């Protein structure tokens, strides 16, 4: 079974930085995309950043120039700089992978990690 374990959230002042990590474990034969979503209270979950198997990346307009996604094997990172109070949310790791015991790819989610930015 594939599992995603996140770490790195916390409380930071506006202008500060945090780095989130998400490690995928299990028997994974291929990875299509790994990324981060966030959900603030009363709002829909939104894509923050994603990295595709070929190395292409996609960022939400609100984080471009401040956040950087990177990946090393089955771990994905989100470096968040110049944090703003509007970045406060629960951040969720997402991976679309093909577990070795299946012939098709599936979506997996982490448990979420809270990021709180104080003004």
C-alpha positions, -999 to +999 in steps of 0.1 A: +000+000+000+013+034-009+015+060+019+024+096+019+039+111+051+042+149+054+063+170+077+075+205+081+044+226+088+042+251+117+038+286+128+058+314+112+057+351+110+049+369+078+080+371+056+094+339+070+101+306+054+091+269+058+099+238+040+074+210+036+085+174+029+064+145+017+078+110+015+060+083-005+065+047+007+054+014-007+060-005-039+059+022-066+067+013-101+062+047-117+053+083-106+033+106-129+031+137-107+037+147-071+024+180-057+010+201-030-026+213-024-039+235+004-072+242+020-080+272+041-111+272+064-143+278+044-124+275+010-120+248-016-088+228-018-065+243-044-034+233-062-003+250-049+025+234-069+031+202-089+060+185-105+055+160-133+076+130-142+094+149-170+104+176-146+079+202-156+063+222-128+031+241-123+024+268-097-006+287-085-003+323-095-005+334-059+027+315-050+048+320-081+082+335-073+078+326-036+074+288-035+096+262-051+087+225-056+114+199-059+117+162-058+142+135-050+132+100-058+098+095-040+101+126-018+087+159-028+095+192-011+079+226-010+101+255-001+080+284+009+096+318+012+081+353+019+051+337+035+020+358+039-010+354+062-030+344+031-009+313+029-023+299+061-040+266+054-037+229+057-013+216+031-018+182+016+007+162-004-007+144-035+009+118-057-004+100-088+016+068-090+014+033-103+018+008-075+036-023-087+007-046-079-017-026-102-017-019-139-031+016-136-021+047-117-039+060-087-041+091-066-029+092-030-031+119-004-012+127+027-028+134+061-021+172+058+001+195+077-009+229+091+009+261+080+000+292+100+014+326+090+010+354+116+009+390+106 
